Amino acid sequence: FPTRRSSDLHKILRLTQERLFSTLCHVYPQAIVAEGKYIFVPGTMPVMLVAHLDTVHKESVKHICTSNSGNIIMSPQGIGGDDRCGVYALMKLWKAVSGKHPSLLFTCNEETGGHGAKAFAADWKNGLYEGFTFKYLIELDRRGKKDAVFYDCANDQFEDYVQSFGFCTDFGTYTDICDVATAIGVAAVNLSCGYYNAHTLNEYIKVNELQLTINKVRKMLQDIDNAPVFEYVDWYDSYDSYSLYDYEDSVIKCELCGETHRAVSMYFVEGSLLCEDCVRYYCRRCADCNKYTFSTHNVPVMGGSVEVCDDCYEEYEQ
């Protein structure tokens, strides 16, 4: 039988972006609403949590398939964990700390260019949110179990702070905080929230990993009074132009084939620096953590199987 927790998540997964937008406006009547762009829910804590409402899937979720344990869920229509997991997490974290609430930002159309985030950033710059201050931002829009992605924010103290709650630094290309954090001027991070195989019909959610991240972020919120204001430090401004030029022009020898290649084109795999050709020929990519590895294990999932690395395979065995 489904638990109340899984029932709430299933409801969020089934809604279209438009229906979810309308539902959130009803749940948070105090929200500031930019119709079709974003919903901002003012909180009482100096931190803002971010998630986006849209998914890439063409159909809304009609059927949800659940593993025997109830922990893994998928859908023939695409489950939409990216980023309905984040929406679910924000709603749970709103009341995670007794008597206090983080601010929430729900954005529209992240998958097609971050339009909602850009609209909020423009409104912030135009003074619409004068009087609001945040120590840092958290987006919940990352695959996997414990990734922390900082994009072009190079605040080392903030990175250390986030890692102290059990997250590991990884890399990504874009999400809403890339626009919002620069507009506000505070550091931001995107955290894993338990979905895998994003943007495919084979996408699935590990509910226990989603809950694990919720628990970790709850601890961060409980520590908010002890946290400093983490300013946004632009990665490009933290390196002088000469050192960046020297790095991009440098060459490194691949540890497998021995050929030299530009440093920026190399991959770091299990302690070895490899060229792109060797990565393609010798390595496999883990379906869970998305990292390259020399060996993988086949793990059965609903609808087939996936290849995972040694570390992720240990979690399946548990």
Salt bridges, closest charged atoms under 4 A:
ASP8 OD1 - ARG4 NE 3.20
ASP8 OD2 - LYS92 NZ 2.99
ASP54 OD1 - HIS52 ND1 2.87
GLU59 OE1 - LYS62 NZ 3.34
ASP82 OD1 - HIS52 NE2 3.16
ASP82 OD2 - HIS199 NE2 3.08
GLU110 OE1 - HIS52 NE2 3.22
GLU111 OE2 - HIS52 NE2 3.73
GLU111 OE1 - HIS199 NE2 3.18
ASP141 OD1 - HIS52 NE2 3.13
ASP147 OD2 - ARG142 NE 3.14
ASP170 OD1 - ARG142 NH2 3.77
ASP170 OD2 - LYS291 NZ 3.14
ASP179 OD2 - LYS118 NZ 3.04
GLU203 OE1 - HIS57 NE2 2.91
GLU209 OE2 - LYS206 NZ 3.63
ASP225 OD2 - LYS100 NZ 3.19
GLU276 OE2 - ARG280 NH2 2.70
ASP288 OD2 - LYS206 NZ 3.05
GLU307 OE2 - ARG284 NH2 2.51
ASP310 OD1 - HIS297 NE2 2.66
GLU315 OE2 - LYS145 NZ 3.44
